[in-house]
Amino acid sequence: MTLLLGTMTPGLSVEAIDKLSPASPNQCSAAPTPLSDIAQLTDALLLALPGYLNRALQRLGDPSGSLRTNPPPLTYVLVAGNAQIEPLSNPQPGGAPLVQIFFTTLERQYVNAQLQPLQQFHQLVLAQVPEPESWRLIRLRSQFAPYPANQQRLSPPRNSDDGPTAQAIRRWLQDRSARDTLSLSSPICKDFEKINRPS
């Protein structure tokens, strides 16, 4: 199966993306988006994915888990976007609902001290499962190409179920589910609201 060859958000240059940094959303400031809404789930996933994926890449380069600042990572993910969502029918009667998400990541790759922009095109399949997880990664296929994308230089699809992108998605789904169980009436959130309430 050939993946969709997408492009990043129109008008967003590499220079502009380079200035972006993943935000750290405050999990106490608002109720989490329901996981049953796959469109909102996808938006939230892609917003958080660069940070999760960069940490996964760092762990791969530093198995001990210690934080290192030198040298810089060989690959750094700048942004994820260009989502396209397609519901899938489960071939098994009574099977879990499936959804297919195509998305793109824009990355910087350091090769011999040279910076090379890179795009990866991903085909993600999620299954809706009972709580507490709500959604589970079933399959991830990926292709890469130079940036801007060149159809003739697009790599063959590869199985990336166990790669850093899949690890990052699984970790985000777990964290998202955990936040869904955190009530806004909890003492932690109440204390946070007191600290941040205008005088």
C-alpha positions, 0 to 999 in steps of 0.5 A: 500500500502506498501512503498519501504523499502530503505536504505541510501546512501551506505558507509555513516555511522551514524557517518559521517552523524552526522557531516553533516549540512544543507547548506544555499544556496545563492539564488542570486548566481545562477538561481533557478532550473526550477520546471518543471524538477522533478529530479532536483527539487527532488535533491534540495528538499531533500538537503534542507529538513533536515533544513526545517523539523528540524525547523518544529519540533522545532515549534511543540515543541515550539508553541510560536515560540521563539528560545530555545536551551534547551532541545535538540529536541526530534527528529533531522533529519540528512539527506534525500535521496535515492530518486526514482521517478515514474510518475503517470497517473491522473485518471481524464481526463485533470487532473494535471500531478502527480509524485510519489517520494519515499525517506528516512530520517535518524533521531536521536530520544532522548528517556529518554536521550538515542540516537536512530537512526531511518529511515523513508520511505516516499511516496510523491505525487506531482501535477503540478499546474499553477504558482505561486506554480508549484508543490503542495503536494497531499499525503504523506505516511510514515513508520519508522523503527530502523536504520539499517532498519529491515523489521520485525520492519517496522511500518504500513504505516500512513497518514502524510499529516498534519505532520511536514514532509509535512509541511516542504515540503509545506514550501520549495515548497512555498519558491522555487516558491518565489525564482523563481520569484526573478530576478537576475537583482534585486537591491538586487542581484546586490548589493550582486554581487558587495560585492562578486566580486573579487577585 
